[in-house]
Amino acid sequence: MTIIVTRQESVPAACLPHSALTRALAGLIDLAAATLERYLCWSQRRATERAIASMPPGMRKDFGWPAPDRR
């Protein structure tokens, strides 16, 4: 039986900590960006709800607020 190794690709040991830290940092940045996006969407929805709630009842009906019970 013969095993032939033509070329072995490997990452130098000095690059491993840096690349691992870079990936971890990128993951944290993605998580922070997603959290910020969710917060901004929630904040916008809440501002819209407050604006509609402050309108007179006749105008609120035009926007369909509050939603009718569908039980």
DSSP file (Angstrom, degrees, kcal/mol; ACC not computed):
  #  RESIDUE AA STRUCTURE BP1 BP2  ACC     N-H-->O    O-->H-N    N-H-->O    O-->H-N    TCO  KAPPA ALPHA  PHI   PSI    X-CA   Y-CA   Z-CA
    1    1 A M              0   0    0      0, 0.0     2,-0.4     0, 0.0     0, 0.0   0.000 360.0 360.0 360.0 133.5    0.0    0.0    0.0
    2    2 A T        -     0   0    0      2,-0.0     2,-0.5     0, 0.0     0, 0.0  -0.964 360.0-162.4-122.1 132.5    1.4    3.4   -1.0
    3    3 A I        -     0   0    0     -2,-0.4     2,-0.5     2,-0.0     0, 0.0  -0.959   9.0-167.2-112.7 123.2    0.3    6.8    0.4
    4    4 A I        -     0   0    0     -2,-0.5     2,-0.6     0, 0.0    -2,-0.0  -0.948   5.6-167.7-114.2 123.9    1.2    9.7   -1.7
    5    5 A V        +     0   0    0     -2,-0.5     3,-0.1     1,-0.2    -2,-0.0  -0.945   7.9 177.3-108.9 114.1    0.9   13.2   -0.2
    6    6 A T        -     0   0    0     -2,-0.6     2,-0.3     1,-0.3    -1,-0.2   0.935  66.2 -18.0 -84.8 -48.9    1.2   15.8   -2.9
    7    7 A R        -     0   0    0      2,-0.0     2,-0.6     0, 0.0    -1,-0.3  -0.941  56.3-148.6-159.6 135.4    0.7   19.0   -1.0
    8    8 A Q        -     0   0    0     -2,-0.3     2,-0.5    -3,-0.1    -3,-0.0  -0.933  11.8-149.4-113.0 121.5   -0.8   19.7    2.4
    9    9 A E        +     0   0    0     -2,-0.6     2,-0.3     2,-0.0    -2,-0.0  -0.752  29.7 159.5 -88.0 127.8   -2.6   23.1    2.9
   10   10 A S        -     0   0    0     -2,-0.5    -2,-0.0     0, 0.0     3,-0.0  -0.991  40.4-117.6-146.6 155.7   -2.4   24.3    6.4
   11   11 A V        -     0   0    0     -2,-0.3     5,-0.1     1,-0.1    -2,-0.0  -0.784  40.9-108.9 -91.2 131.9   -2.8   27.6    8.2
   12   12 A P    >>  -     0   0    0      0, 0.0     3,-1.5     0, 0.0     4,-0.8  -0.304  24.5-121.7 -59.4 145.1    0.3   28.7   10.0
   13   13 A A  T >4 S+     0   0    0      1,-0.3     3,-0.6     2,-0.2    -2,-0.0   0.808 110.2  62.2 -60.0 -30.8    0.0   28.5   13.8
   14   14 A A  T 3> S+     0   0    0      1,-0.2     4,-0.5     2,-0.1    -1,-0.3   0.767 102.3  51.8 -68.1 -24.1    0.6   32.2   14.2
   15   15 A C  H <> S+     0   0    0     -3,-1.5     4,-2.6     1,-0.1     5,-0.3   0.687  90.2  79.8 -85.6 -19.1   -2.5   33.0   12.1
   16   16 A L  H <X S+     0   0    0     -4,-0.8     4,-2.5    -3,-0.6     5,-0.3   0.928  92.5  44.3 -60.4 -51.4   -4.9   30.9   14.1
   17   17 A P  H  > S+     0   0    0      0, 0.0     4,-2.5     0, 0.0    -1,-0.2   0.919 115.5  49.2 -62.0 -40.3   -5.6   33.1   17.1
   18   18 A H  H  X S+     0   0    0     -4,-0.5     4,-2.4     1,-0.2    -2,-0.2   0.933 113.7  44.7 -63.9 -45.9   -6.0   36.2   15.0
   19   19 A S  H  X S+     0   0    0     -4,-2.6     4,-2.4     2,-0.2    -1,-0.2   0.880 113.7  50.7 -68.7 -36.0   -8.4   34.5   12.6
   20   20 A A  H  X S+     0   0    0     -4,-2.5     4,-2.3    -5,-0.3    -1,-0.2   0.913 112.7  46.3 -66.0 -41.7  -10.4   33.0   15.5
   21   21 A L  H  X S+     0   0    0     -4,-2.5     4,-2.7    -5,-0.3    -2,-0.2   0.884 111.0  52.8 -67.3 -37.5  -10.6   36.3   17.2
   22   22 A T  H  X S+     0   0    0     -4,-2.4     4,-2.4     2,-0.2    -2,-0.2   0.920 111.0  46.5 -63.5 -43.8  -11.6   38.0   13.9
   23   23 A R  H  X S+     0   0    0     -4,-2.4     4,-2.2     2,-0.2    -2,-0.2   0.912 113.4  49.0 -64.7 -42.0  -14.4   35.5   13.4
   24   24 A A  H  X S+     0   0    0     -4,-2.3     4,-2.2     2,-0.2    -2,-0.2   0.918 112.3  48.0 -64.0 -42.9  -15.6   35.9   17.0
   25   25 A L  H  X S+     0   0    0     -4,-2.7     4,-2.4     2,-0.2    -2,-0.2   0.896 110.2  51.9 -64.7 -40.6  -15.6   39.7   16.7
   26   26 A A  H  X S+     0   0    0     -4,-2.4     4,-2.4     1,-0.2    -1,-0.2   0.898 109.4  50.8 -62.7 -39.7  -17.5   39.5   13.4
   27   27 A G  H  X S+     0   0    0     -4,-2.2     4,-2.2     2,-0.2    -2,-0.2   0.904 110.7  48.2 -63.9 -41.6  -20.1   37.3   15.1
   28   28 A L  H  X S+     0   0    0     -4,-2.2     4,-2.5     2,-0.2    -2,-0.2   0.886 111.1  50.4 -66.2 -38.8  -20.5   39.7   18.0
   29   29 A I  H  X S+     0   0    0     -4,-2.4     4,-2.5     2,-0.2    -2,-0.2   0.916 110.5  49.7 -65.8 -42.3  -20.8   42.6   15.5
   30   30 A D  H  X S+     0   0    0     -4,-2.4     4,-2.4     2,-0.2    -2,-0.2   0.911 111.6  49.2 -61.4 -42.2  -23.5   40.8   13.6
   31   31 A L  H  X S+     0   0    0     -4,-2.2     4,-2.4     2,-0.2    -2,-0.2   0.917 111.8  48.0 -63.5 -43.9  -25.3   40.0   16.8
   32   32 A A  H  X S+     0   0    0     -4,-2.5     4,-2.5     2,-0.2    -2,-0.2   0.899 112.0  49.9 -64.3 -40.6  -25.2   43.7   17.9
   33   33 A A  H  X S+     0   0    0     -4,-2.5     4,-2.3     2,-0.2    -2,-0.2   0.908 111.8  47.8 -65.2 -41.6  -26.4   44.8   14.5
   34   34 A A  H  X S+     0   0    0     -4,-2.4     4,-2.3     2,-0.2    -2,-0.2   0.900 112.4  49.4 -66.3 -40.1  -29.3   42.4   14.6
   35   35 A T  H  X S+     0   0    0     -4,-2.4     4,-2.3     2,-0.2    -2,-0.2   0.912 111.3  49.2 -64.6 -42.7  -30.2   43.5   18.1
   36   36 A L  H  X S+     0   0    0     -4,-2.5     4,-2.5     2,-0.2    -2,-0.2   0.902 110.3  51.1 -63.4 -41.4  -30.1   47.1   17.2
   37   37 A E  H  X S+     0   0    0     -4,-2.3     4,-2.3     2,-0.2    -2,-0.2   0.919 110.4  48.6 -62.9 -43.7  -32.3   46.5   14.1
   38   38 A R  H  X S+     0   0    0     -4,-2.3     4,-2.4     1,-0.2    -1,-0.2   0.910 112.1  49.8 -61.8 -41.7  -34.9   44.7   16.2
   39   39 A Y  H  X S+     0   0    0     -4,-2.3     4,-2.9     1,-0.2    -2,-0.2   0.917 110.4  49.3 -63.6 -43.6  -34.9   47.5   18.8
   40   40 A L  H  X S+     0   0    0     -4,-2.5     4,-2.2     2,-0.2    -1,-0.2   0.893 111.6  48.9 -65.0 -39.3  -35.3   50.2   16.1
   41   41 A C  H  X S+     0   0    0     -4,-2.3     4,-2.5     2,-0.2    -1,-0.2   0.934 113.6  46.8 -64.0 -45.1  -38.2   48.3   14.5
   42   42 A W  H  X S+     0   0    0     -4,-2.4     4,-2.7     1,-0.2    -2,-0.2   0.922 111.7  51.3 -61.3 -44.2  -39.9   47.8   17.9
   43   43 A S  H  X S+     0   0    0     -4,-2.9     4,-2.3     1,-0.2    -1,-0.2   0.898 110.6  48.2 -61.6 -41.5  -39.3   51.5   18.7
   44   44 A Q  H  X S+     0   0    0     -4,-2.2     4,-2.2     2,-0.2    -1,-0.2   0.917 112.1  48.9 -65.9 -43.9  -40.9   52.6   15.5
   45   45 A R  H  X S+     0   0    0     -4,-2.5     4,-2.5     1,-0.2    -2,-0.2   0.917 112.0  49.4 -61.1 -42.4  -43.9   50.3   16.0
   46   46 A R  H  X S+     0   0    0     -4,-2.7     4,-2.4     2,-0.2    -2,-0.2   0.896 109.8  50.8 -65.1 -40.7  -44.3   51.7   19.5
   47   47 A A  H  X S+     0   0    0     -4,-2.3     4,-2.2     2,-0.2    -1,-0.2   0.896 111.0  49.3 -63.3 -40.2  -44.1   55.3   18.3
   48   48 A T  H  X S+     0   0    0     -4,-2.2     4,-2.5     2,-0.2     5,-0.2   0.920 110.6  50.0 -64.8 -43.6  -46.8   54.6   15.7
   49   49 A E  H  X S+     0   0    0     -4,-2.5     4,-2.5     1,-0.2    -2,-0.2   0.909 111.2  49.0 -61.5 -42.0  -49.0   52.9   18.3
   50   50 A R  H  X S+     0   0    0     -4,-2.4     4,-1.5     2,-0.2    -1,-0.2   0.900 110.8  50.7 -64.6 -40.0  -48.7   55.9   20.6
   51   51 A A  H  < S+     0   0    0     -4,-2.2     4,-0.4     1,-0.2    -2,-0.2   0.923 113.3  44.5 -64.4 -44.0  -49.4   58.3   17.8
   52   52 A I  H >< S+     0   0    0     -4,-2.5     3,-1.2     1,-0.2    -2,-0.2   0.894 110.8  54.9 -67.2 -38.9  -52.6   56.5   16.8
   53   53 A A  H 3< S+     0   0    0     -4,-2.5    -1,-0.2     1,-0.3    -2,-0.2   0.800 104.3  55.1 -64.5 -28.2  -53.6   56.1   20.5
   54   54 A S  T 3< S+     0   0    0     -4,-1.5    -1,-0.3    -5,-0.2    -2,-0.2   0.570  90.7  96.3 -83.2  -7.3  -53.4   59.9   21.0
   55   55 A M  S <  S-     0   0    0     -3,-1.2    -3,-0.0    -4,-0.4     5,-0.0  -0.387  89.5 -90.2 -77.9 158.6  -55.8   60.6   18.1
   56   56 A P    >>  -     0   0    0      0, 0.0     4,-2.2     0, 0.0     3,-0.8  -0.330  41.3-108.4 -63.2 152.6  -59.5   61.2   18.6
   57   57 A P  H 3> S+     0   0    0      0, 0.0     4,-1.9     0, 0.0     5,-0.1   0.839 117.2  58.1 -55.0 -36.2  -61.7   58.0   18.5
   58   58 A G  H 3> S+     0   0    0      1,-0.2     4,-0.8     2,-0.2    -3,-0.0   0.890 109.7  43.3 -62.4 -38.5  -63.2   58.9   15.1
   59   59 A M  H <> S+     0   0    0     -3,-0.8     4,-1.0     1,-0.2     3,-0.4   0.868 108.4  58.5 -74.2 -36.2  -59.8   59.1   13.5
   60   60 A R  H >X>S+     0   0    0     -4,-2.2     5,-2.3     1,-0.2     3,-0.7   0.881  99.9  58.1 -61.2 -36.6  -58.6   55.9   15.2
   61   61 A K  H ><5S+     0   0    0     -4,-1.9     3,-1.1     1,-0.2    -1,-0.2   0.870  99.4  58.6 -60.9 -35.3  -61.5   54.0   13.6
   62   62 A D  H 3<5S+     0   0    0     -4,-0.8    -1,-0.2    -3,-0.4    -2,-0.2   0.826 108.7  44.9 -62.9 -30.8  -60.2   55.0   10.2
   63   63 A F  H <<5S-     0   0    0     -4,-1.0    -1,-0.3    -3,-0.7    -2,-0.2   0.465 116.6-114.8 -90.5  -2.9  -56.9   53.3   11.0
   64   64 A G  T <<5 +     0   0    0     -3,-1.1    -3,-0.2    -4,-0.5    -2,-0.1   0.853  54.3 179.2  73.7  34.1  -58.6   50.2   12.4
   65   65 A W      < +     0   0    0     -5,-2.3    -1,-0.3    -8,-0.1    -2,-0.2  -0.972  58.2  29.5-122.2 136.0  -57.4   50.8   15.9
   66   66 A P  S    S-     0   0    0      0, 0.0    -1,-0.1     0, 0.0     3,-0.1   0.645  99.4-122.1 -72.8 155.7  -58.0   49.1   18.2
   67   67 A A        -     0   0    0     -2,-0.1    -2,-0.1     1,-0.1     3,-0.1  -0.358  30.6-108.0 -64.4 140.8  -58.4   45.9   16.3
   68   68 A P        -     0   0    0      0, 0.0     2,-0.2     0, 0.0    -1,-0.1  -0.372  35.6-101.1 -69.6 149.9  -61.8   44.3   16.7
   69   69 A D        -     0   0    0      1,-0.1     0, 0.0    -3,-0.1     0, 0.0  -0.520  32.3-170.1 -68.1 134.5  -62.0   41.1   18.7
   70   70 A R              0   0    0     -2,-0.2    -1,-0.1     1,-0.1    -3,-0.0  -0.361 360.0 360.0-121.8  51.3  -62.3   38.1   16.5
   71   71 A R              0   0    0      0, 0.0    -1,-0.1     0, 0.0    -2,-0.0   0.471 360.0 360.0 -85.4 360.0  -63.2   35.5   19.0
